[in-house]
């Protein structure tokens, strides 16, 4: 079984990997906690606006060739 390295952690708690084309370990699995859902949405929106996010996407593309 292959292992994956989660090299990013968002403020909401989501873990993100750029290994093997990317991966996600979410901070929640359902909508039972509206506060956590809101926290997660804000963290993702903020991260998507950064240079770090663009670098992450580039790593994924490079590693999937």
C-alpha positions in Angstrom: 0.0 0.0 0.0 1.3 3.4 -0.9 1.6 6.2 1.6 0.7 9.8 1.1 2.3 12.9 2.6 0.0 15.7 3.5 2.1 18.7 3.2 -0.5 21.5 3.7 -2.9 22.1 6.6 -5.6 24.7 6.3 -6.8 26.7 9.3 -10.0 24.7 9.2 -8.1 21.4 9.7 -8.2 20.0 6.1 -5.0 18.2 5.1 -3.9 18.6 1.5 -1.3 16.5 -0.4 0.4 17.2 -3.7 1.7 13.6 -3.9 0.5 11.4 -6.7 -1.8 14.0 -8.2 -3.1 15.5 -5.0 -5.2 14.3 -2.1 -7.5 15.6 0.6 -8.3 14.6 4.1 -11.2 16.8 4.9 -11.8 18.4 8.3 -15.4 17.2 8.2 -17.4 14.6 6.4 -20.9 16.0 6.6 -22.8 19.2 7.2 -23.8 18.4 10.8 -21.6 21.2 12.2 -22.5 24.4 10.4 -19.7 26.4 12.2 -17.1 23.9 10.9 -18.5 24.0 7.4 -18.3 27.8 7.4 -14.8 27.8 8.8 -13.7 25.3 6.1 -15.3 27.3 3.3 -13.5 30.5 4.4 -10.2 28.7 4.8 -10.4 27.3 1.2 -11.5 30.6 -0.3 -8.6 32.4 1.4 -6.0 29.7 0.3 -7.3 29.7 -3.3 -6.2 33.4 -3.6 -2.6 32.8 -2.6 0.6 32.1 -4.5 1.0 28.9 -2.4 -2.2 27.5 -4.0 -0.9 28.2 -7.5 2.4 26.5 -6.6 0.4 23.5 -5.2 -1.5 23.2 -8.5 1.8 23.3 -10.5 3.3 20.6 -8.3 0.3 18.4 -9.0 0.5 18.9 -12.7 4.2 18.1 -12.7 3.8 15.0 -10.7 1.1 13.6 -12.9 3.0 13.6 -16.1 
